[in-house]
Amino acid sequence: MAKRHAHRAGDWSSVAVRLDEIISAHTGADPFEEALTLCVARLAFERGPGRGVRGGPRGRFVTDTRTAAARIDALVAAAARRWPGIAETGRRTRLSGPELVRCAAVLDDVSLVADDLVGLDAIFEHIVTRVAKGAKGQFFTPRHVISSIVSMLAPAPGEHIVDPACGSAGFLTHALAACPTAHVHGYDLDPRAIRVARVMLHGRGTATPLDSLGTGSGVATGGDRTAIRRYRDGAFDLVLTNPPFAGDVGDAYGAHYELARGRRVERDVLFIERCIQLLRPGGRFAIVLPHNKVGGDAWAFVRAWLLERAQVVAVIGLGRNTFQPHTSQKACVVIGVRRPRPVPLTAARAEDILFFLSERDGKDHRGRLVRRADGAVDHDLDEAVPLVRHAIERAGAATAIAEAS
């Protein structure tokens, strides 16, 4: 078999490429829709009665070309009944039996529910075209980065956690892994992203199509009205997000955001303000931002605005390979706690902020995961976890005192 037609168990990039090759060879089939259908069916198979959460099931997924389509459609229907919203009603595969058996053979070598759902991320990030995502400055956050950030912010039982640009719901799935009794809410303007998020969450939280920068009338499509009603200022304990980096939003939102008045700003700047609006006083946040928002002179007004309204406790510089193979853009994670009321900038500047610079990205320049001898991703973000947690606890205590006074 030619190298480009091979896939290797445990190498999700090669699995994603192979699936795309097989699906794309079927004229008229939408690779995204067919990949989504296959993954929903596979997820239902792996989560079937008596099967464990990790490691996947034993046995083959689909083997008979004559019954393959009916088998996939039945699994998708079962998933739709078990996890409402995960698949379109009446969704049927357009792939023929031979293509379905070939795709199933690729998925038989792996488990979608193992490895922190890295596989689902890899498959969808490959199939959602790079041009479409890159134009928005929107890339999936690597799961090892998400895991460390979630550990730093330590979700607690009963907390309401939101990602206003949830993409594939990576932050939300990890928040649930850390605290299964938390309530997670994902919102995204891209209806395809929401469909992927629903697959990732499979009934454990809400994922709703919504223009998060809108002002109440920005619902992109129908969706869960109860979930939409929850999306209000001050409703959340924790914000975890990697908003789109690129895109001038023009004048559409200017009247509704302080940071946009009198100036043209980029989408991620408005997301900073939106995240603070969504948090209750004392609520915690972690936002992935491009490096220029943290260090560039042109964006000093954004940093001043944020420092007045939130106690920033840590800034973590990520390496250039973090978002490879899609971009080498440098990014930072900004972590903090919302204040009960703004403070003078002079007072905010007197507060301590932890600065970290990651020296081990966990990826090489081609975007392949770098692993240690024990199989874990080789990165250094976990070294900052106890320090950041302690800083958040101190900031939270100070916020509680300020709110009571």
N, C-alpha and C positions, 0 to 999 in steps of 0.2 A: 504494500500500500504506500502510495506517495506520501511524503512527510506532511504535505498540506492537508491530506485526507485522514491523518492519524489523530487520535485523541488519547490522552494519558489520564488514567484515573488519578484524582487528586489535583490535577492541573486544570483549574476551571476555565482558564483562557482557551485552552485547546478544546475543551468540551463545548464552550460557547461557539467557537469558530466552526466546529464540526456540525453542530445543530443548524447553524445558519446556512452552511453549505447545502445540507440535505433539504432544508425547507425552501431555500431560494431556488433550488433546481426544479421545484414544482411550479410551473407557470401559473400565474394568477393568484397565488397564495400570498397573503401579507405575512412576512416573517415575524413581525411583532405579535399579531393575533394568533398565529399558529404556535409560536413559542410559548405565549401565555397559556393557551389551551393545553399544551403538553405539560407545562409546569404545574398547572392547577390539577390536572389528572394525576400526575406523578405525586403531588403533595397529598391528594386524597388516598392514593395507594399506600404511601409511607405512613400516613396518619390513621390507617384503617384499624379496625378492631383488633386489639391484642398486640399492636405494634408499638415499640418504644419511641420515645421522643427523639433519641439520637441513634445514629448508626444505621437507620433505614431498615427496610424489610428484607427478608430472605426470599429468593426466588426471582423469576423473571417478571418483567413489567407487562409487556405485550409480545406475543410470539407468533400468533396466527394472522397472516395477512388477510384472510377472509373475514375475520371478526374484529380486526384491529380498530376500525372506525367506530363500531358499536361499543367496543370496550372503552375507548377514550371518551366517547360521548356520555356513557353511563357514569364514568368516574367524575367527569365535570359536573353532571347533574347532581351526583351525590355531594360533591363539594359545595355546590350552590345551595343545597338544602341545609347542609351543616353550617356553612359560613355565609349567610346572606350578603350579597353584594360582591362576592369574590369573582363571580363570572356572570356574563350576560345571560339572561333567561333564554333558554333554548339554543345556546351556543353549540354549534357542531363543527367539527374539524373539516377542513377542505382537503386535507392530505389523503392520499390513497393508502391502501393497506401496506404495500411495500415500503413507502416512505415512513409510515408510522412505526413499522417494525425496526427500520434502521435507526430512527431517532430513539426509540425505546432502548435499543441495544447500547446507545451512547449513555443514556441515563441509568442503565442497569449497573454501570461501573461505579456509580457515585450515590450519594444520599443528599437530597436537597435540604433536609432538616438537620443534618449534621454540620459541623464546622461553622456555627453561627450564621447559617443562611448565606455564607459568602458566595455559594454557587449561584443562587438566584440573582444576586447582584451582578455577578460576572456575565451571566447569560443576557440579562436585560440591558446592561450597559453596552454590551457588544452590539446587540441587535437594534437598539434605539440609535439611530445614526449619529455619528460623531459630529457631523456638520450641524444637525439640529440642536444638539446639546451644547456644542462649543459656541454657537452664536449667542447663546444665553449665558455663557460662562457658568454652566451648570454641570457638575460632575458628581458622581456618587462618592461619598466620603468612605475611605477604606475602613473596614470593620475593626481593625486593631486600633485605629485612631478613635473611632466611636466608643469602643469598649473602655479605653482609658479615660475619655472625657466623662462618660457616664459614671465611672468609678469615682472621679473627682467630685461630682455633684451629688452623688449618693441619694438617689430617689428613695422616698420613704413611703410606707404603707398609706394608702388613701390619697396621696397627692395627685393633683391633676397636672399632667405634663403635656405640653404642646410643641409641635414643630410646624410653624406656619409656612414652611417651604419643604415639605416632608420628602419629596421624591419617592424613593423606594422604602421609606419608613425605617431606615437603618437605626437612627437614634431611638425611635420608639420601641423597636423590637429589643434592643439592648436594655432600654429602661425597664421593660417588662421582665427580661431575664434577671436583672438585678433586683427587681421588686415586683413580683407577680401581682400584688394587690394594688399597685398604682393604676391610675386611669389615664390612658394615653389617647391623644387626639391629634390627627394629622390633617393638614390642609395643603392643597397645591392647586395652582392654576391649570396645570397640565392634566387633562383627564386620563391620559395614558399612565402618567406617574401614579395617579390615585389607584388605578386598577392594579398596578404592580404592588403598591403599598398594601392593598387589601389582600393580595396573595401572601405577602410577607406576614401580615398580622393574623390572617385567617381567623377572624372572629374575636380576637383578643383586645381590640380597641376600635376606634372609628377613624376612617379616612374619607374625607369629604372634598369634592371639587369646589374650590373657592378662591377668589382673588383676594389674597390675604392683605394686600395693600388697599383694597377697596374700603368703602365706608358704610357698609351695610347692604348695598344693592349690588355687590360684586360677586354674587353667586354665579359661577361659571355654568353649571348645569344643575339639574334637580338635586338628588341626593338626600341624605339623612337630615331632615329639618331639626330634629332634636340635637344632632351634632352641631349644626350651624348656629342654633340658639346659644350653645355653650360658648361660642367664639365671641367673647366680649371683653372689653377692657377690665383688667384687674381680676380675671377669672382663674388665673393659673399660678401654680406654685413654682413651676420649673419650665423654662424654655430651653430647648436644645435644637440647634438649627445650623444649616449651612446654606444660606440663601444664595440665589444666583448672583454672580459677581458682576456680570456685564449688563449693559442696557441703560440708556438714558430714558427715564420715564416721561420726559417732557413736562407739560404743564397740567396733566390730568389730575395729579394728586397735590399740586402745589398748595392749594388752600387748606389742606387737611393735615399738613406736616410742617412743624416748625423748621425742620432742617431743609425744607424745599422752598421756603418763602424767600423770594427775591433772587433765587439762584436755580440753575439746572443741576440736578444731582443724579447720581447713578442709583440703580435699583437697590443695591445692598445698603446704601445709606438710609433709605426709607425703612428697610427691614430692621435696622438698628432701633429706630424710633418706635416701630411697630412692636418689637419685642418688649421694650420697656413698658409700652402701653398695656400689653397683655398681662404683665406680671402684677401680682398683689405686692404691696409693700413688704419687703423682706424676702420676696421671691428671688430665686437664683436663675442665672442664665449662663449659657455657653454658646457663643456665636463664632463660626468660622468666617474669617474675613480676609480679603486680599491684603498683602503686606502694606500696600500704599495707604490704606485707611488707618493703619496703626502708626506708620512712620513718616508718611508724606506731608510736606509743608502745606500743600493745597487742602488737606483734609483736617487741619488743626481745629477748625471750628466744630467738626463732628466729635472729635475727642473731648473738647471742652464741654460740649453739650452732654455727652455721656457721663463724664466725671461728675458733673453737677447733679445728675439724677440717679446715678448708681455708684456704689463703691466697687471699683474694679480691683479685684484681688490678685489676678494673675493674667499674664500674657505669654502664650507658648508659641514660639516660632517653629513651624513645620518645615521639613526639608523639601528641596526642589523635586524630589522623586515621588512625593506623597500622592499626587494625582496623575502620575504617569500610568499608562502610556498616552494619556489624552492631553496633558499640558504640564509644563514645568513651572508654572506660575507659583511664586512663593505665597504662602498663606500663614495666618496666625489664628490661634484660638483665644478669644477674649472672654474671660470668666468674671462674673461679679454678682452683686446683690442689689436689688432695687431699693432706693431710699424711700422713706415715707414722704419726704418732701425735698425739693432741690436745696443744695447748699452752695455757698459761694465757692467759686473756683479756687480761690486761695486756700480754703479749708480742705478741699478735695485733694489739692496737690501736696498737702502735708501727710497724706495717708500712704502707707507702704503698699507697693505693688510688687509681686513676685514676677520675675522675668526668667523664662527658660528658653533654651535653643536646642531643639532636637538634633542630635548628631548621627542617629541611626534611624533612617526613614522606614525601614521594614520593606522597602522595595529597591530594585535596581533601576538603572536609567531607562530600561525598557518596560518598566511597570510590573515586572515579575516579583512576587513575594520572596523575600530573603528569609530563610528559616535557620534557626539554631539547630544544634545536634538533637535536641529533644523534640523537634518539630514545630515549636512555637515560632511565631513571627519575630524576627530580630529587630526590635525597636526599643527605645529608651523612655517612652512616655510614662510608663508605669512608675518610674522613679520619682516623678513629680506628684503622684497621687496623694500621699500622706501630707505633704506640705500644703497643697492646694486645699485639701479637705479642712485642715486646721485653720487656714486663712478664711475660708468660707464660714466656718463656725464662729470665728471671732467677729467677722463682719455681720453675721446674722444676729449675734448677741447685741452688738452696738446698734443695729437697726431697731431691734425690739425696744431698747432703752429710749432711742430717739422717738419712736412712735408713741411710746407711753407718756412722754414728757409734753 
